[in-house]
């Protein structure tokens, strides 16, 4: 018979399971059993900064920020608009991205390398022209570097703002170096290995960036018209607001997402509240994951 403690935590586990299903797919428990339970060597450990960042609830607003920031590169946005199906199958895209991050961060080396190989084969087939007639290839090392820089900057910034225990300056440098490992295997080149290098790389890309109509349309879809039932939108709004708050100011201005003075502080507070809610909901899922790891 369930204890009172178990009964009290049942709503928490149900909310966590629903959130996990949305982000990782209905088969998330089976995938988790493989990622966390399969024996074998792993690139990272729970003590590594990249593990701590990618396992934290701050990844939710960090992920929103990363998508918005990535959209500012016209060639990257053209590839997303033309090949990713983000409108027709937004949750499928999110689930594939979530699975990739989880496998390459927490999974075995063999599973991580196989996953990277599959993504590289897809990138080799994704190519085209943007609305101005410029050629793009998803396998372009410079474009892959942009995607990585935008992700690493967004994930790290969100973690430092919303995590219960932010990284030290030394750990933040280690995070940048560790996160570059997978990006390099995907084909990105000249990757930064420190926070200073990451900031410099982001600044160096700014002459290439532009808030195209496609980028602003993607922002509206992501922030104002998410494919969610109305009951779930207030919670998502907390997370999305937190994501906007961690964007660089110039990126917010380019996308016309203005947060000035006290408004920015309020948005950060809203993001912190949303991250806490996600952390609470995912606590039951974390217990289940720990049991899987202990049984393996």
Secondary structure, DSSP 8 states (H G I E B T S, - for coil): ---HHHHHHHHHHHHHHHHHHHHH-TTHHHHHHHHHHS-S-BS--TTSHHHHHHTSTTHHHHHHHHHHHHTTBHHHHHHHHHHT-TTTTHHHHHHHHHHHHHHHHHSBHHHHHHHHHHHHHHHHH-EEE-TTS-EEETT-HHHHHHHHHHHHHHHHHHHHHH-SS---HHHHHHHHHHHHHHHHHHT--S---SHHHHHHHHHHHGGGB---HHHHHHHHHHHTS-SS-HHHHHHHHHHHHHHHHTS-HHHHHHTT----THHHHHHHHHHHHHHHHHHHHHHHHHHHHHHHHHH-
